[in-house]
Amino acid sequence: MKRISYVELSKTLGALTEGESDEVALMATMVCEVHHADDRFDWTGFYRVVAPEMLKIGPYQGGHGCLTIPFSRGVCGAAARTGEVQLVADVDAFPGHIACASSTRSEIVLPVRRGDGTLIGVLDIDSDQPGAFDEADAKGLGLLLEQTFGRL
């Protein structure tokens, strides 16, 4: 089973995104690299802040996702609303979970911020395996997000 190397991915993303400042281009590149780096990742994508208290899908890799998610609903909404990483070992036990894909068993969602702290979206990774994510994933993905979007 292929497992992500956050150190290697940091080097790859750094090289691929050097000098790029377009948020969507950065998201598309990051989601492609992250999604294909680990067999646990069944759906990997960004939900962007497009209006007050509203997230919209894209870019992403995997099957279809929900097109919009209000901050008041689901795991992605909780990450956007609280500004905290959501590490969910069993999505069926998460109050208000939005089932965008019936195959999702566990999920990790991280807030995405520019260098000035402005929330621009969330990174959502779903797995068809229960308990697929841990604190090492939260830390590694958080560092990748900071490296990629913290300079904006």
Summary of the structure (lengths in Angstrom):
residues: 152
radius of gyration: 14.0
end to end distance: 34.4
largest distance: 41.8
contacts: 476
relative contact order: 0.19
helix: 34%
strand: 26%
